[in-house]
C-alpha cells in the first residue's frame, strides 16, 4: 500500500508556481481529494490512507508555497489556492470528486464548491469557516 511520500508525484505549472500533487489508491474508483491546512502538506493525511486506499482514487495536492509546491510571484490568497486546485483537477480530468479539506484546505474547498464548474459529490470540511462576503480573502 502506498502513502503520500513527496517522491512519486508530479508538478503542474500555474501562474509562476509549480503545484505538486500525488495520486494513490485505486485509479478506477471515485476521486477523493485531500486538501491540507496551513503550514501542512498532503502527508498530514497519511494516517487515514490505510483504511481507504482500495476504495478511492486518492489525490493529494500541496497548496502553493507549502509541501513541495512553490509560491510563485502572486499574492497568496484563498482565491489563489482555490484556483490552483481547480486547475489541477481540470488537468487531471477529475469529475464528481469527494473533497476533504482541513483548515485552509477546507476554506479553499468551500470556495471551490461555491464558484467552480467542477461538480463535487461530497464536501467534508474540518476546522474551517468562510462566507461568500469574503471574496478576496
VEXDREN-2710 file (C-alpha; in Angstrom, 1 decimal):
% VEXDREN-2710
k/r/px/py/pz
1/UNK/0.0/0.0/0.0
2/UNK/1.3/3.4/-1.0
3/UNK/1.1/6.6/1.1
4/UNK/1.8/10.2/0.2
5/UNK/5.6/10.4/0.1
6/UNK/6.6/13.6/-1.8
7/UNK/8.6/11.4/-4.2
8/UNK/6.1/9.9/-6.6
9/UNK/4.1/12.9/-7.7
10/UNK/4.1/15.5/-10.4
11/UNK/4.1/19.3/-10.9
12/UNK/1.7/21.4/-12.8
13/UNK/2.9/24.9/-13.7
14/UNK/0.3/27.5/-12.7
15/UNK/0.9/31.3/-12.8
16/UNK/4.6/31.3/-11.9
17/UNK/4.3/28.4/-9.4
18/UNK/4.8/24.7/-9.5
19/UNK/1.9/22.9/-7.8
20/UNK/2.7/19.4/-6.6
21/UNK/0.3/16.5/-6.4
22/UNK/0.3/12.8/-6.0
23/UNK/-2.2/10.1/-6.9
24/UNK/-2.5/6.9/-5.0
25/UNK/-5.2/4.3/-4.3
26/UNK/-7.4/2.7/-6.9
27/UNK/-7.5/4.7/-10.1
28/UNK/-10.7/3.0/-11.2
29/UNK/-12.6/4.3/-8.2
30/UNK/-14.2/7.7/-7.3
31/UNK/-11.7/10.5/-6.8
32/UNK/-11.1/11.6/-3.2
33/UNK/-9.1/14.8/-2.9
34/UNK/-7.2/15.8/0.2
35/UNK/-6.5/19.5/0.9
36/UNK/-4.3/20.2/3.9
37/UNK/-4.2/23.1/6.3
38/UNK/-1.8/26.0/6.6
39/UNK/1.8/25.1/7.2
40/UNK/1.0/21.5/6.4
41/UNK/1.2/19.2/3.4
42/UNK/-0.5/16.1/1.9
43/UNK/1.4/13.7/4.2
44/UNK/-0.8/15.1/7.1
45/UNK/-3.5/12.7/5.8
46/UNK/-1.3/9.5/5.7
47/UNK/-2.9/8.1/8.9
48/UNK/-6.2/7.9/7.1
49/UNK/-4.9/6.3/3.8
50/UNK/-4.6/2.6/5.0
51/UNK/-8.3/2.3/5.7
52/UNK/-9.4/3.7/2.4
53/UNK/-6.7/3.1/-0.2
54/UNK/-8.7/0.4/-2.1
55/UNK/-11.9/2.3/-2.1
56/UNK/-10.9/5.6/-3.8
57/UNK/-8.6/7.2/-6.4
58/UNK/-6.8/9.4/-3.8
59/UNK/-5.2/12.7/-4.8
60/UNK/-3.2/14.9/-2.5
61/UNK/-2.4/18.5/-3.5
62/UNK/0.3/20.6/-1.7
63/UNK/-1.0/24.2/-1.6
64/UNK/1.0/26.9/-3.2
65/UNK/4.1/27.7/-1.1
66/UNK/3.7/24.6/1.1
67/UNK/5.0/21.0/0.9
68/UNK/6.7/20.6/-2.5
69/UNK/4.6/23.3/-4.2
70/UNK/6.4/26.6/-4.9
71/UNK/5.0/30.0/-4.0
72/UNK/5.5/31.8/-7.3
73/UNK/5.1/35.5/-7.8
74/UNK/1.4/36.0/-6.9
75/UNK/0.0/37.1/-3.6
76/UNK/-1.1/34.0/-1.6
77/UNK/-4.9/34.1/-1.0
78/UNK/-7.6/31.6/-0.6
79/UNK/-8.8/32.5/-4.0
80/UNK/-5.4/31.7/-5.4
81/UNK/-5.3/28.3/-3.7
82/UNK/-8.9/27.6/-4.9
83/UNK/-7.9/28.4/-8.5
84/UNK/-4.8/26.2/-8.2
85/UNK/-6.9/23.3/-7.1
86/UNK/-9.4/23.8/-9.8
87/UNK/-6.7/23.8/-12.5
88/UNK/-5.1/20.7/-11.1
89/UNK/-8.5/18.9/-11.1
90/UNK/-9.2/20.1/-14.6
91/UNK/-5.8/19.0/-15.9
92/UNK/-6.4/15.5/-14.4
93/UNK/-9.9/15.4/-15.8
94/UNK/-11.3/14.8/-12.4
95/UNK/-15.1/14.8/-12.2
96/UNK/-17.5/14.2/-9.3
97/UNK/-14.9/14.1/-6.6
98/UNK/-15.2/13.9/-2.8
99/UNK/-13.1/16.6/-1.2
100/UNK/-11.8/16.5/2.3
101/UNK/-10.4/19.9/3.4
102/UNK/-8.8/20.8/6.7
103/UNK/-8.4/24.4/7.9
104/UNK/-7.1/26.5/4.9
105/UNK/-7.7/23.5/2.7
106/UNK/-11.3/23.5/3.9
107/UNK/-11.7/27.2/3.1
108/UNK/-10.3/26.5/-0.4
109/UNK/-12.7/23.6/-0.8
110/UNK/-15.7/25.7/0.2
111/UNK/-14.7/28.3/-2.3
112/UNK/-14.3/25.6/-4.9
113/UNK/-17.8/24.3/-4.2
114/UNK/-19.2/27.9/-4.4
115/UNK/-17.6/29.2/-7.5
116/UNK/-16.4/26.2/-9.5
117/UNK/-17.6/24.5/-12.6
118/UNK/-16.5/21.1/-11.3
119/UNK/-19.4/19.1/-9.8
120/UNK/-18.4/18.0/-6.3
121/UNK/-20.1/14.9/-5.0
122/UNK/-19.4/15.4/-1.3
123/UNK/-17.6/18.0/0.7
124/UNK/-16.1/17.2/4.1
125/UNK/-14.6/20.2/5.9
126/UNK/-12.9/20.4/9.3
127/UNK/-11.7/23.4/11.2
128/UNK/-12.8/25.9/8.6
129/UNK/-15.1/28.8/8.2
130/UNK/-15.8/31.1/5.3
131/UNK/-18.7/33.1/3.9
132/UNK/-19.3/34.4/0.4
133/UNK/-18.7/38.1/1.5
134/UNK/-15.0/37.2/1.8
135/UNK/-14.4/37.0/-1.9
136/UNK/-10.8/38.2/-1.7
137/UNK/-9.7/36.5/1.5
END
